[in-house]
Amino acid sequence: MRVSKEQAAKNRERILQAASRLMREHGIAGVGVDALAEAAGMTHGSLYSQFGSKERLVEEAVAYAISAKGGEVPEDFALDDYVSDYLSPGHRDEPASGCPFAALACEISRQSRGVRDRFTAGVRGTIALLSSRMPSTLKPRQREDKALAAAASMVGALVLARAVNDPKLSADILRATRNSLSG
């Protein structure tokens, strides 16, 4: 049975949504094709006809997650508000809908060049976004350096806050990093 182009596009979107959510929640290695197909309400054949391989699906799901999360950032935002939202207990506790950088960074170095390229492009975009919110009194290189440091601090803090099994330490990591990046 042939599927219309419109339906194929809807199926692709559903697969990418499910894959990006599951990979952020369980990791790339922790999600098999069976789970991806089931979560998207599709068959193995549908996944492979859309993407050709799990590797290609991972590439596109990583790019999708980065783009979707970036689309949630308002056009005009205050950097302090962004940092506070990013380093919040709610964001820490919801990796499936949270930042793909914090959820996937530890696995990306072992992925294909295509996956790493997509991830790198996303990091560059985030640095540019944060840089655009740095004080205009800074020189362009200073703005970029501050954006790089802020992104690395936020992602690192979120990774650590999720990894430790001490709730107070987790909250302290978020709080201390928020405080070091504010103002």
MIKOLSE-750038 format. One record per atom (N, C-alpha, C): x, y, z; residue in one letter. Coordinates in steps of 0.001 Angstrom, whole numbers, plus 500000, padded with zeros to 6 digits. Example, Ala and Ser with C-alpha at 12.3 -4.5 7.8 and 13.67 -1.06 7.14 Angstrom:
<atoms>
513190494310507800a
512300495500507800a
513200496700507800a
512850497750507080s
513670498940507140s
512900500030507870s
</atoms>
This chain:
<atoms>
500846498813500000m
500000500000500000m
500885501241500000m
500705502103499001r
501517503312498901r
500996504385499849r
501920505139500362v
501595506225501280v
501793507536500528v
500872508466500709s
500991509765500040s
502213510511500566s
502680511483499797k
503833512289500245k
503505513023501532k
502281513477501642e
501863514178502866e
501903513246504073e
501393512033503895q
501399511070504992q
502825510640505329q
503657510475504307a
505063510109504539a
505757511192505357a
505466512461505054a
506063513565505810a
505584513554507258a
504303513260507474k
503771513164508843k
504414511997509589k
504570510874508898n
505215509708509513n
506653510037509908n
507365510711509010r
508756511086509269r
508843511982510505r
507960512961510579e
507920513877511730e
507652513100513018e
506700512172512979r
506367511368514162r
507562510517514590r
508266509939513630i
509445509131513947i
510523510006514579i
510772511181513996l
511818512065514527l
511471512565515925l
510211512874516156q
509794513300517501q
510047512197518515q
509608511001518179a
509769509873519101a
511244509547519310a
512010509521518238a
513431509178518346a
514192510222519156a
513922511496518906s
514658512521519655s
514311512479521138s
513059512188521447r
512645512083522855r
513282510860523517r
513184509710522872l
513734508478523455l
515256508546523600l
515933509108522614m
517398509192522703m
517832510122523823m
517098511214524030r
517451512102525143r
517158511436526479r
516146510605526528e
515772509950527784e
516654508750528106e
516969507933527100h
517677506666527328h
519074506613526720h
519453507632525980g
520730507615525279g
520595506953523921g
521518507260523048i
521497506701521697i
521672505188521757i
522639504738522535a
522905503303522634a
521775502563523343a
520999503271524139g
519945502650524920g
518614502514524196g
518587502895522924v
517336502842522172v
517554502040520900v
516843500937520813g
516931500103519618g
515851500449518613g
515966499873517447v
514998500111516380v
513603499661516815v
513502498562517571d
512199498093518047d
511497499175518869d
512213499749519819a
511626500782520678a
511261502024519878a
512105502395518932l
511821503560518094l
510563503343517264l
510465502174516656a
509297501871515833a
508030501869516684a
508103501233517840e
506934501168518718e
506510502554519190e
507468503374519611a
507147504714520112a
506524505591519029a
506934505388517792a
506399506177516686a
505123505560516115a
504766504366516612g
503594503688516077g
503799503227514642g
505035502852514339m
505401502461512979m
505988501043513003m
506314500561511830t
506985499267511707t
508461499496511414t
509264498423511575h
510677498508511199h
510813498989509758h
509979498410508917g
510033498749507495g
509800500224507244g
508882500813507993s
508613502253507853s
509840503074508224s
510492502684509312l
511696503403509728l
512776503303508663l
513005502101508183y
514066501914507202y
513719502529505854y
512435502565505497s
512076503196504225s
512241504712504321s
512071505259505501q
512233506703505688q
513703507120505798q
514500506300506479f
515858506721506825f
516966505827506276f
516675504608505919g
517672503716505351g
518492502955506375g
518777503575507511s
519579502921508549s
519328503609509885s
519684502917510960k
519560503542512278k
520518504728512380k
521692504596511789e
522666505695511841e
522094506971511233e
521444506837510099r
520846508007509440r
519708508559510288r
518925507680510906l
517864508129511798l
518449508889512985l
519543508384513555v
520184509074514677v
520639510460514243v
521273510555513077e
521708511863512552e
520553512846512520e
519471512417511905e
518342513316511729e
517615513595513043e
517564512601513931a
516908512810515228a
517699513784516098a
519022513705516038v
519858514656516785v
519627516068516250v
519662516227514945a
519421517542514341a
518011518040514672a
517051517144514643y
515661517488514954y
515545517970516404y
516149517230517325a
516080517604518743a
516695518975518980a
517833519233518352i
518507520521518512i
517647521644517938i
517116521429516757s
516283522436516115s
515003522697516898s
514357521625517340a
513106521777518093a
513349522510519408a
514411522161520099k
514712522830521371k
515070524297521121k
515829524548520070g
516164525931519707g
514936526740519353g
513948526092518746g
512713526772518386g
511883527201519580g
512180526640520738e
511462527014521961e
511994528303522580e
513168528739522134v
513769529954522690v
513093531168522055v
512543532055522870p
511888533242522311p
512878534108521515p
512357534823520529e
513192535708519707e
513984536677520587e
513289537282521535d
513903538286522387d
513906537753523816d
515057537313524271f
515131536748525610f
516276537395526377f
516123537412527673a
517191537912528548a
518085536730528915a
519378536938528829l
520325535865529094l
520143535277530496l
519930536118531493d
519747535614532865d
518523534701532964d
517455535036532248d
516256534182532257d
516552532844531582d
517296532887530491y
517668531665529777y
518476530748530689y
519461531321531364v
520317530553532275v
519482529965533410v
518590530765533982s
517743530282535087s
516845529139534654s
516263529254533471d
515400528176532968d
516217526927532687d
517378527105532060y
518220525966531702y
518690525217532940y
519108525963533948l
519665525365535164l
518608525231536264l
517425524825535868s
516326524649536821s
516125523168537149s
515553522887538317p
515239521494538645p
514308520846537615p
513366521600537074g
512448521057536084g
513177520575534834g
514132521364534363h
514905520965533186h
515779519756533514h
516369519770534680r
517198518635535118r
516392517344535121r
515151517429535598d
514341516237535822d
513600515738534580d
513710516433533467e
512998516051532243e
513948515929531049e
514876514999531079p
515834514907529966p
515183514591528623p
514055513891528614a
513415513517527348a
512946514724526548a
512619515808527245s
512180517015526549s
513181518152526706s
514324517851527298g
515307518882527592g
516378519043526538g
517438519667526947c
518553520004526065c
519225518749525506c
519289518642524178p
519960517480523591p
521466517470523835p
522068518631524052f
523509518668524312f
523828517962525621f
523086518300526675a
523325517678527979a
522944516199527975a
521911515857527246a
521445514464527235a
522346513549526414a
522965514084525354l
523669513220524402l
525164513449524291l
525680514504524877a
527086514876524670a
528068513742524962a
527820512997526004c
528768511943526388c
528830510809525372c
527812510668524539e
527785509607523535e
528234510071522153e
528155511343521901i
528354511848520541i
529753511560520007i
530764511599520840s
532127511362520351s
532305509961519774s
531417509039520108r
531508507666519595r
530552507410518421r
529935508468517933q
528986508339516832q
529669508622515490q
528928508434514427s
529447508653513076s
529761510130512846s
530517510360511812r
530855511737511444r
529591512557511192r
528604511957510544g
527360512668510258g
526651513134511517g
526585512275512517v
525949512635513784v
526760513747514454v
528061513581514452r
528928514594515079r
528832515930514354r
528715515889513026d
528559517130512260d
527275517857512653d
526188517111512777r
524905517727513157r
524976518314514564r
525585517570515469f
525725518025516854f
526591519291516902f
527695519262516177t
528604520415516142t
527904521650515591t
527133521479514530a
526390522613513964a
525428523179515002a
524795522312515770g
523896522769516822g
524615523537517912g
525780523045518293v
526575523755519311v
526966525129518783v
527414525195517549r
527778526491516958r
526590527454516951r
525426526947516617g
524229527793516615g
523896528318517998g
524046527468518992t
523780527882520372t
524795528926520828t
526045528737520463i
527079529723520820i
526735531069520185i
526327531051518927a
525951532296518241a
524761532958518936a
523783532156519323l
522606532689520012l
523002533329521335l
523785532620522135l
524217533168523423l
525103534394523236l
525963534352522249s
526855535479521963s
526052536740521644s
524931536549520952s
524094537700520588s
523462538357521807s
523464537664522929r
522875538198524159r
523922538713525150r
525181538610524787m
526239539124525654m
526273540653525546m
526799541321526566p
526819542795526550p
527484543346525287p
526841544330524678s
527361544916523440s
528645545710523666s
528976545953524917t
530215546663525222t
531448545783525007t
531222544479524910l
532331543547524693l
532694543486523213l
533964543189522945k
534408542971521572k
533835541635521095k
533692541459519782p
533108540212519266p
533787538946519807p
535097538929519878r
535793537737520381r
535484537485521852r
535380538574522638q
535040538443524056q
533619537898524224q
532709538373523378r
531321537893523432r
531274536399523127r
532018535985522101e
532035534568521736e
532660533726522846e
533760534211523423d
534398533473524513d
533457533321525707d
532754534380526050k
531804534314527168k
530659533354526837k
530215533363525590a
529149532451525173a
529624531003525238a
530844530749524783l
531407529396524864l
531483528926526314l
531985529788527174a
532110529427528587a
530740529208529232a
529778530048528885a
528437529909529446a
527803528595528998a
527905528288527710a
527320527049527196a
527973525833527850a
529291525843527924a
529999524715528529a
529630524576530010a
529515525696530700s
529142525659532121s
527733525125532310s
526806525599531496m
525414525163531646m
525256523680531324m
525816523246530204v
525692521835529828v
526391520954530859v
527596521336531240g
528331520553532233g
527607520479533557g
527042521596533989a
526311521610535256a
525078520715535185a
524371520765534065l
523179519931533931l
523547518449533907l
524613518112533209v
525075516714533167v
525421516238534582v
526192517029535317l
526566516647536685l
525353516582537608l
524468517569537505a
523287517599538376a
522405516375538146a
522364515883536904r
521590514680536607r
522316513416537070r
523634513460537090a
524423512252537353a
524544511907538832a
524590512910539694v
524805512617541113v
523533512071541756v
523708511272542800n
522547510692543479n
522227511392544798n
522789512553545002d
522543513351546196d
521710514571545778d
520423514625546146p
519563515734545720p
520085517115546107p
520684517219547294k
521214518517547720k
522391518921546846k
523299518006546588l
524435518308545722l
523953518690544323l
522982517971543816s
522428518284542499s
521881519710542465s
521101520071543454a
520541521426543532a
521649522459543689a
522670522123544479d
523800523049544675d
524567523286543377d
524727522248542572i
525419522397541285i
524657523384540407i
523348523210540337l
522531524115539521l
522591525545540054l
522414525690541363r
522408527019541985r
523735527728541802r
524825527047542106a
526148527677542030a
526483528089540591a
526124527262539630t
526394527597538241t
525524528761537792t
524241528753538177r
523368529894537867r
523971531173538414r
524397531124539683n
524957532318540314n
526245532785539628n
527073531850539195s
528343532243538567s
528120532846537176s
526985532524536552l
526714533031535200l
525817534268535193l
525210534596536317s
524273535729536328s
525015537057536373s
524305538020535815g
524790539393535840g
525949539561535017g
</atoms>
